[in-house]
Amino acid sequence: MEADVFEQVRESLQEFLTGKGLRRTVQREAIIEAAFGTTDHFTAEELLLKAKKIETSVSRATVYRTLPLLVESGMLRELDLGSDTKVYDPNFVEHPTHNHLICVDCHKIIEFEDTNMELLENCITRRLGFSPTNKAVTIEGHCDELKAKGTCRNHPPAKP
């Protein structure tokens, strides 16, 4: 994320937290820096590890209390990969209309944007008399790499 966009995110989040009566803490700052200092999707546990590298006093509890606030603020999106796996996507700030392809085997996530997809979503919602407040398309499938080779970077080889 570009430095100026990161500062805008930080300021917006601070206003959001202040509006909720929450104060600025070093731990929350570290979590925000870890969450928005990457374009990678991450789990809560991965965020904890990243935040601890920035500020060692960050606790698991603080991460788990802060994540819903970041999602509620609209700056971070939660993606449910099924089987109780949730990942967080920090890329909606700069790319608010992107969508996801998710491999059900290795959980690889590929982001894509397509003006045709946006046009189709708009046509469908208008035709059905619906005014969306949020749109997200997730397509699940099997990645070609795993299908072709029996393994991929994110999935160990099948055991005989």
HUVENKA-V772253 format. One record per residue. RES is the residue in one small letter. OMEGA is omega in degrees with one decimal (999 if undefined). D_LAST is the distance of its C-alpha to the last C-alpha in Angstrom with 1 decimal. Layout:
BEGIN
{{RES | OMEGA | D_LAST} {RES | OMEGA | D_LAST}}
END
This chain:
BEGIN
{{m | 179.9 | 42.8} {e | -175.3 | 46.3} {a | -178.5 | 48.7} {d | 177.1 | 51.2} {v | 178.8 | 48.7} {f | 178.5 | 47.3} {e | 176.6 | 50.9} {q | 177.9 | 51.5} {v | -179.6 | 48.4} {r | 179.9 | 49.5} {e | 179.3 | 53.0} {s | 179.1 | 51.9} {l | 179.1 | 49.7} {q | 177.0 | 52.5} {e | 179.4 | 54.9} {f | -179.0 | 52.4} {l | 178.1 | 52.0} {t | 177.5 | 55.7} {g | 177.7 | 56.3} {k | 180.0 | 54.2} {g | -179.9 | 56.3} {l | -177.9 | 53.6} {r | 177.5 | 54.5} {r | 177.2 | 53.0} {t | 178.7 | 51.1} {v | -179.2 | 49.4} {q | 178.0 | 46.2} {r | 178.0 | 46.3} {e | 179.4 | 47.2} {a | 178.9 | 44.2} {i | 178.4 | 41.9} {i | 178.6 | 43.6} {e | 179.6 | 43.3} {a | -177.8 | 39.6} {a | -174.1 | 38.9} {f | 176.0 | 41.0} {g | -178.6 | 40.6} {t | 171.9 | 37.3} {t | 179.6 | 36.1} {d | 171.5 | 32.6} {h | -177.1 | 31.5} {f | 174.0 | 31.0} {t | 177.5 | 30.4} {a | -179.2 | 33.1} {e | 177.0 | 31.4} {e | 176.9 | 31.1} {l | 177.7 | 34.7} {l | -179.6 | 35.7} {l | 179.0 | 34.3} {k | -178.5 | 36.0} {a | 179.3 | 39.3} {k | 176.5 | 39.3} {k | 179.8 | 39.3} {i | -178.3 | 42.5} {e | -174.2 | 44.1} {t | -178.2 | 42.8} {s | 179.1 | 44.6} {v | -179.2 | 42.5} {s | 176.3 | 41.1} {r | -179.0 | 38.1} {a | -179.6 | 40.8} {t | 177.3 | 42.7} {v | -178.0 | 39.7} {y | 175.1 | 38.8} {r | -176.3 | 42.6} {t | -177.8 | 43.0} {l | 178.3 | 40.0} {p | 177.5 | 41.6} {l | 179.1 | 44.9} {l | 177.0 | 43.4} {v | 179.6 | 41.8} {e | -179.7 | 45.1} {s | -178.4 | 47.0} {g | -178.4 | 45.1} {m | -177.4 | 44.1} {l | 178.8 | 40.4} {r | 176.9 | 38.1} {e | 176.9 | 35.5} {l | 178.8 | 32.4} {d | -179.7 | 30.3} {l | -178.1 | 26.7} {g | -177.8 | 26.1} {s | 176.9 | 24.3} {d | 178.5 | 27.3} {t | 176.9 | 26.6} {k | 173.8 | 29.9} {v | -177.3 | 30.5} {y | -174.7 | 34.0} {d | -179.3 | 35.3} {p | -169.8 | 38.3} {n | -178.7 | 38.8} {f | 178.8 | 41.0} {v | -178.8 | 44.1} {e | -178.2 | 44.1} {h | -172.7 | 42.1} {p | -177.2 | 43.1} {t | -178.7 | 41.8} {h | -177.5 | 38.3} {n | -173.4 | 35.3} {h | 165.8 | 31.6} {l | -177.3 | 28.4} {i | 176.5 | 25.5} {c | -178.5 | 21.8} {v | 179.6 | 20.4} {d | -173.9 | 16.9} {c | 179.0 | 18.0} {h | 174.3 | 21.7} {k | -179.6 | 23.1} {i | 176.6 | 26.8} {i | 177.3 | 29.0} {e | 174.8 | 32.7} {f | 173.5 | 34.9} {e | 179.5 | 38.5} {d | -178.4 | 40.1} {t | 177.6 | 43.7} {n | 178.8 | 42.9} {m | 179.5 | 40.6} {e | 177.8 | 43.5} {l | 178.7 | 46.0} {l | 178.1 | 43.9} {e | 179.9 | 43.5} {n | 178.8 | 47.3} {c | -178.9 | 48.1} {i | -176.9 | 46.0} {t | 178.1 | 47.4} {r | -178.4 | 51.0} {r | -179.0 | 50.7} {l | 177.3 | 49.5} {g | -174.8 | 52.3} {f | 177.3 | 50.0} {s | -175.7 | 50.7} {p | 172.9 | 47.5} {t | -179.6 | 47.7} {n | 177.6 | 44.2} {k | 176.1 | 41.7} {a | 177.0 | 38.0} {v | 175.5 | 35.5} {t | 178.4 | 31.8} {i | 179.1 | 29.4} {e | 178.5 | 25.8} {g | 179.3 | 23.1} {h | -179.3 | 19.9} {c | -176.8 | 20.5} {d | -179.1 | 20.5} {e | 179.7 | 18.8} {l | -179.1 | 15.6} {k | -176.2 | 15.9} {a | -172.9 | 16.7} {k | -176.1 | 14.4} {g | 178.7 | 11.4} {t | 173.1 | 12.8} {c | -176.6 | 16.4} {r | -174.5 | 18.8} {n | -174.4 | 18.6} {h | 179.7 | 14.9} {p | 179.3 | 12.2} {p | 178.7 | 9.2} {a | 179.1 | 6.4} {k | -178.1 | 3.8} {p | 999 | 0.0}}
END
